[in-house]
Amino acid sequence: MKAIVVDNQRLLWGEAPQPSCGPGEVSIEVAATAVNRADLVQAAGGYPPPQGASEILGLECAGVVAEVGEGVARVQVGDEVCALLAGGGYAEQVVVPAGQVLPIPRGLSMAQAAAIPEVFATAYLNLYMEAALSVQEKVVLHAGASGVGTAAIQMLNTTHNPCFVTAGSAEKVAACVALGAQAGFDRHQGSFVAAVSEWAGDDGVDVILDPVGGAYLTDNLSVLGLNGRLVLIGMMGGAAAEVNLAQLMMKRLRVVGSTLRARPIGEKAQVMDRLYEHVWPQFESGVIKPIIEATLPLADAQNAHQLVAGNDTVGKVVLTL
């Protein structure tokens, strides 16, 4: 089959072995996939796939079921589906555990559906499962204009949780506010502490979703209120920082480290089932939608990665076959 092959950090449209479909698995003819930051890091040699996962890039896809393995009743051949992957999406065909596959929401295209699984699963897992978010709790989203950020803003609106974003420009902040964020801050203007504190008031913030890591740790802990939760999902700002343990104790804060890609199949299936129950109806009603900056051919993945690396996008960059 054809797939994107990484050759000395160059993304080439070449030949790759076709995966075989085993018990409990689903083979999908890929119609579209999408770019995630993890793909850029993996292509640069910094993020190897989990043991047993495909070496091919791509953490999500949409397409048509080509084959189902023994014991699979969730989908059948010919179904139009989208899937959360541990790898393999940048290819003509991918094999994935059945629990990570869902029908495409009614009314959405393949390209739109390909922009859903990774970022909506990440946002849902970390806000509603890891942070146990309650109605009306206040949330700060760093990288608010990212795929995860734009997914989170929309879900928070449906669950009545006010949110504040940080983003890389005033234009990105405005795009987030248009999506439903209450307010935001351009990270190039310095520390976000004063702006967040003014927005949150005396009680502080309840939950922070942070892909930045070390560079934001001190400020994150500063703006969290009593029983606040910080969920770390990335290290774009470094992997190390000093922690004021007295602050953690006095405010009874919780710092949660979270990844999605390497989780067991059963845990990923649980997240996807929650999405299907709670978020899929919002897609089908039009209340929530995948936010797509650009759509390019899969063979042009190199330019798609450069587009994402430029940090000017809002939402996802999708790749189609």
Buried (B, 14 or more C-beta within 10 A) or exposed (E): BBBBBBEEEEBEBEEBEBBEBEEBBBBBBBBBBBBBBBBBBBBEEEEEBEEEBBBBBBBBBBBBBBBBBEEBEBBEEEBBBBBBBBBBBBBBBBBBBBBBBBBBBEEBBBBBBBBBBBBBBBBBBBBBBBBEBEEEBBBBBBBBBBBBBBBBBBBBBBBEBBBBBBBBBEEBBBBBBEBBBBBBBBBEEEBBBEBBBEBBEEEBBBBBBBBBBBBBBBBBBBBBBEEBBBBBBBBBBEEEBEEEEEEBEEBEBBBEEBBBBEBEBEBBBBBBEBBEEBBBBBBEEEEBBBBBBBBBEBBBBBBBBEBBEEEEBBBBBBBBB
